[in-house]
Amino acid sequence: MTSAEHAPTPPAGPGPGDGSVIHLAHRSRRTKVPLAAVEHSSEQELAFTVQSMLLASGQSLNDPATASTFVSTLDAVLLLVDGARAHDVVGESQYQDLRVMLEEMRRAPELV
């Protein structure tokens, strides 16, 4: 005999149509949102890319020291770009494009 044959029979509950019964079966079927349905901004995608690159080298933007070093490094790169514009190494349009991209990248620690 199996253990199912020895299990006690549950008591009979209220019958169909009994107004005091709250049927919960339909509530247990929750649909999961597929990961592909979650959309991220371009800034978030860039932050995830930076985080992935750092994780590959054993570091993380979630570590305060790493995040601080990352932001300081981007500050230095922004200073370099400012100098390139001041000396006409890059034109105004390229300068503006570079500033926007680097400033977005600088926010990566806030977005992961």
SVG drawing of the C-alpha trace seen along z (x, -y; Angstrom):
<svg xmlns="http://www.w3.org/2000/svg" viewBox="-25 -77 70 79">
<polyline fill="none" stroke="black" stroke-width="0.4" points="0.0,0.0 1.2,-3.5 1.1,-6.4 -1.6,-8.0 -3.9,-5.0 -3.3,-5.5 -3.9,-9.3 -7.1,-10.4 -9.9,-11.6 -10.3,-15.4 -13.7,-16.5 -16.3,-17.5 -16.5,-21.3 -19.3,-23.5 -20.9,-22.5 -20.9,-24.5 -23.0,-27.6 -22.4,-28.1 -22.0,-31.9 -19.6,-31.7 -16.8,-30.1 -14.2,-32.3 -12.5,-30.5 -8.8,-31.3 -7.6,-28.9 -7.7,-31.6 -5.5,-33.9 -2.6,-31.5 -2.0,-31.7 0.1,-34.8 1.8,-35.5 5.4,-36.4 6.6,-39.3 9.3,-38.0 12.7,-39.7 12.6,-40.8 9.5,-42.9 11.4,-45.1 12.7,-48.1 15.7,-50.1 16.8,-53.6 20.0,-54.0 21.7,-55.3 20.7,-52.1 22.0,-50.0 25.3,-51.8 25.5,-51.4 24.9,-47.7 27.6,-47.4 30.1,-49.3 29.1,-47.1 29.6,-43.9 33.0,-45.1 34.0,-45.8 32.6,-42.5 34.7,-40.7 37.8,-42.2 36.6,-41.3 35.2,-44.8 31.8,-46.3 30.1,-49.7 28.2,-48.5 31.5,-48.8 31.8,-52.4 35.6,-52.6 35.2,-51.3 32.3,-53.7 34.3,-56.6 37.3,-55.7 35.1,-55.3 33.5,-58.8 36.9,-60.4 38.3,-58.8 35.3,-60.1 35.9,-63.6 39.5,-63.4 38.2,-62.3 35.7,-65.1 38.5,-67.5 40.5,-66.1 37.5,-66.6 37.1,-70.2 40.8,-70.8 40.4,-69.3 37.5,-71.8 39.5,-74.7 42.3,-74.0 40.0,-73.3 41.0,-69.6 37.3,-68.8 34.5,-71.0 31.6,-72.2 29.2,-69.5 31.6,-66.7 32.4,-68.3 28.7,-68.4 28.2,-64.8 31.1,-63.6 30.1,-65.5 26.6,-64.1 27.9,-60.5 30.5,-60.8 28.2,-62.5 25.7,-59.6 28.5,-57.1 29.6,-59.0 26.1,-58.3 26.6,-54.5 27.1,-53.9 23.7,-55.5 21.9,-53.3 23.1,-49.8"/>
</svg>
